[in-house]
Amino acid sequence: MRALAWRRRGDGLVGAYRAICEIARLYRAEQPDLVHHIALKPVLFGGIASRLAFGGSPDAPAVVDAIMGLGSGFSHTSFGAKLRRPLLGLCLGLTSCRQRRWVVVQNPEDRAALAEIGTDPDRIALIKGSGVDPSHFRPLPEPGFPTVTVALVSRMLREKGVLDAIAAIRLLRGRGLPIELLLAGPTDSDNRSSLTAEMLTSLCEAPGIEWLGPIGDVRTVWRRAAIAILPSTYGEGVPKALLEAAACARPIVATDVPGCREVVRNGQTGILVPPRDIGRLAMAIAALADDAALRAAMGRAGRQLVEHDFAEENVARETLAVYHSALGERAARR
């Protein structure tokens, strides 16, 4: 393992240039048969570095690019986001030779978006999520507390809907409903959307809201919480936190955005609500909090979905199939 001197948030053009050169040097030294870039920035940097290191050589490694959710650049409808889409498409096209590149996405919306900006649809593999281990994340009995606890497991980002979740719980508690919220996850100084520890501490001074910080074993959260929520304001890949919650037989309230809807089958494994709609979010939480039988039924359905579609062994098998295809093409080129 070799650590690279670059940050997700970025160090400007000079920092990006240095990072790309460092990756190119690593590729030349290691001479890999295959490289697997995971997430958008590594895809861009790694793709440019691969071209710098190998050019059009037949010995260039096979490339697999995993896009773990296109995020706000494609999900937002603002004028700025619309301008970024063709630029992002151009960058993705320039980073690698399309005949040598496989792209892995986690949901159908991202596959369609990449095809729209020029990626060959026949070279896009849909692998739903990173997978979970169903033997590790087993169904948990519902907590036996009179107060229903809701949990949001994620980085503490505005884009994950942390503030919307807090507002919804405050709304429900203002109506006299005995509902509490657990926030589980770290802040992220490399993300401009992150809340600070000071802000979270202040927000949690209100009754019924608790920030746990980073969690080593998320099952401890689901032993306390009966409902999972993720009111994301933009598209995800397939949120692993939701897969883990479903594997533990927890019903889910999430926003109707790419990625979340892969796990939340509306009315079956949970409830989907519009992004940024605090009223609808509160209504969905209240509906589940008031109906233990519905929570149990949705929890069972979520567990079955994970076992059938999202088990780690399925993801590993599908990923290895992409590797075999990419390596077979490289062998034919050579």
N, C-alpha and C positions, 0 to 999 in steps of 0.2 A: 504494500500500500504506500502511495506517495501523496502527501498533502500538497495542494496547489495554492499559491498565494493570490487568491482572488475571492471577492465577496459576491454574494448573490445580489446585493443591492447595487454593486458596481463601484468602480474606482475611476470613472471617467475614461476618456479615449486612450490615454496613456496606460492606465491600468488594464484596460481590455487588450491592448496590443501586447503588453507584457505577458498576460495570461495566455493568450493564443500562442505566442512564441514558446512559452514554457510547455504547453501541451504538445506542440509540434516536436519539440526536442524529446519529450517523453515517448512519442510515437516512433520517432526515428531510433531511439535507443532500444525500445522493446520489440519493434517489428511485429506487432500483433497480427494474428489471422483475422480477428474480428474485434470491432469496438462497438460498445453499446452505450450511446449517449442517453442519459435519462433527465428529462425536464428541458424546458425550452432554451434556457441560457446555455447549458452544456451542449445541446444540439447545435446551436449557432456557433459557439466557440470551438467545439470539437470538430464540427464539419469544416470550418475554415482551416483549423490546424491540420486536419487530415489532408486537405488539398495542398497545404504548404509543405507538408512532410513527404508526400508521395506523388503529387501531381497526377498525371495520367498513367502512372506505372501499373502494369498488371499485377505487381506485388502489393499494391495498396490493399489494406484490409477491407473485408466486408464491413458494411456500416449498417447498424440498426439504431434508429432514432426513436426513442420513446417519448411521446408528447403526453405528459401527465396532466392534461387539462389545459386548454388554451386560455382560460382565465378571462380577465377583464378586457383584454385586447380584442376579443371576438364577442364577448357577451354583452358588453356595454353598447348602448345605442347612441352615445354622444357623438358629436361631430369629430372630436379628437380620435375616438375609437375607430370611426369609419375611415379616417385617414391612415391609421396605423395598420389596418388589415392588408392593403396591397403592399405596404412597405415590408411587413412581416413575411408575406408571401414571397417577395423578391429575395429577402435574406435567406429564407429556407431553400429557395431554388438555387441560390449561389453557393451555399455551403457544401453541397455534395453533388456528384454526378448522379442523375436520377436513375440511370441504369444499374447503379451499384448500391442503391440505398433502399432499405426497408423502413417503413414507418409504423410504429405501434401506437394505437390510440386506445382509450378506455371506454369511449361511448360513441354512439352513432352520430351525434351532432358534430363532434370533433372530426370524425371521418369525412362527413359531408363538407365541413368548412375547409379542410385541407384539400379535398378534391376540387373545390370551387376556386382555390387560388393556384391550382396547377399541379398538385401532386397526383401521380398516376394512381387511380383507385385500385388497380390490381396489385399495387405494392403497399397498400395500407392494410395492416393486420389489426383486427379488432379483438383485443384481449381485455376482458372486463375486470379491471382492477388489479391490485397487487396480490390479492388473495389473502385468506386467513386460515389458520389452523383450527378446524372445528373441534379437534380433541383438546386443544388448549382453551379456547373460548367456548365453554359449554353453557347450556341453558342454566340460568340462575333463578332461584325462587324469588318471587317479588318481595321487596322489603316489607316488613310487617309494621310500618309506622302509620299513625293516623294522618300525618301530613304527607302528601304526595310530593316526591322529589323529582325534579327534572334536571337533566345534565346536558351540558354542551361541552364536548371534548374536541379541542382544536387549539391551534395557536390563537392567541388573544388578539385577533385582527378585527378591525371594523368590517372588512369585506366578508368575514365569516358570520357576521350578524350578531356579534357579541352585544352591542348596544341595543339592538332590536330585541334580543332575548331578555335583557334586563328590563327594558321598557314594558314588554309583555307581562313579565312576572309582577312588576309593580302595579300594572293595570289590574291584574287578577287579584292580587292581595288587597288592593284598594276596594275591591268588591266583596272582600271578606272571605275569599277562597283560601283554604290552607294549603298553599303550594310554595315550594322552595326551589331555588335554582343553585346548582353547582356548576361552576366554571372550572374546567380542568384542562390545563395546558400552559405552555410558557408564553412569555412575550417574545417578540422577534425584532431585535434592533436593526436587522437588515431589511425590514419591510416597512415602507412609509405608512402603511395602514395599521401598524401595531399600536395598541394601547400600551401605556407605560405602567410599571408596577405601582407608581404613585396614583395614577388615575384609577386603576382597578381597586386599590385599597380604599380610595374615597368612595367609589361606586358601591363597594360591598359594605359600607357603613349602614346602608339601609337594611332593615330586617328581611330575612328570607333569602339573602344572596351571599354566596360564599365562593371565593376564589381559592382553589387548591394549589395552584401553581403547577409545575411539571409533575407528571405522574409516572412512576416506574412501572406499575402494573395496573392497567386500566380496568381490570376486573374489579378492583376495589371500588371504583366509581359505580359500576353497575350493580354492586351489592347494596349500594345506598340509594340508587336512583331507579325509578320505575319507568321513566320515559326518556328517550333520547331526542335531542333537537339539534338542528343545524340550519339556521335561517340565513344561509349564504346569499350574498347579493350578486354573485356571478357564477359562471359555470365551473364545475369541478371536473376532475378526471372521473374517478369513482372514489368517494371519500372512504378511506380505510376505517376511520372512526365509526362510520355508520355500519360498515360490515361487521366490525367487532361488536357493536351494540346489538345488531340483529342476531349474530351468532349466540349472544348471551340471552336471546329471547326478549329483547326490549322493543316495544313499538316505537316508531320514529315520527316526529314532525319535522319536515324539512321544506325548503323552498322548491318550487317547481322550476328547477334549472338543470342544465345538462349535468350528468353525473349523479346528482342526488336522486333523480327519478329512476336511475338504474336499480337502486336499492329500495326506494320507497315506491311500492306499487299502491297507488292511491286507493284507500279503502280496504286494502288487503294486508300490507305490512306496515302501514302507517298512513299519514295524512300529508298531502302536499298543499302548500299555500303560496300565494304570490310573493315575490321578493319585496321587502320593505313595507309589507302590510302588517303593521303591529296588531291591528284589530283582529285580522284573520288568524294570525299566529296565536294570539291569546285565546281565541275561540277554539282552535284545534287542540291546544294544550288542555283547556278546560274540559272539552268533550272526552278526552282520554282520561283525565284525572277523575272524572265523575263515573267512569264505567270500567270496573275491574275486569269484567268478562271480555269487553272489547280489547283491553290491553293484553289479556292473555291470548286471545285468538290472533291478534296481530303479531304478538311475540312468537307464537308457534309458526305462523306463516313466514316471518322473517328468518327464523332459524332454518326452515326447510329450503328457502331460497338460497341461503348461503351454502348449505350442504350441496345443493344441486348445481349452482352456477358459479360460486365464488371460492371454492376450496382451493388451498394452495397448490395441491397436486394438479388440478386442472390448469391453473395459470402456468405452472412450471412446464407442463406438457406442451401447451400452446406456444410458450416462449421458445422452447427447444426446437419446435417445428420451424419457427422463423429462422433460428440460427442455422439449422440444417439447410434451409433453402438458400440463405445468404452465402453460406460457405460453399455450397454446391455450385452456385453461380461464379464465385471467385475461382474455384478449381477449374471450371470450364474456360474462364478468361485466360488463365495461366497456361 
